[in-house]
Amino acid sequence: MRAASVAPPGQGRQAVSLEPASAYEAVTRQMVLDLGEELREIKGRLNGLLFLVAGSVLLDVVLRVLGRG
């Protein structure tokens, strides 16, 4: 773990570097980013599936009300 640097009073704060310091950090960051992309894809597919099911249920209800089912 890296030690946090504290600026003395009266001086500006130093920016935190988000660049990976080792190959392990770079690989881990890439794996986390890839996982996020995969989760977004799964979420989109699940939303599509839920809308398909809701639409088919709604269509079934409408057809039953109209007496055609």
Helices and strands as residue ranges (DSSP letters): H 23-65
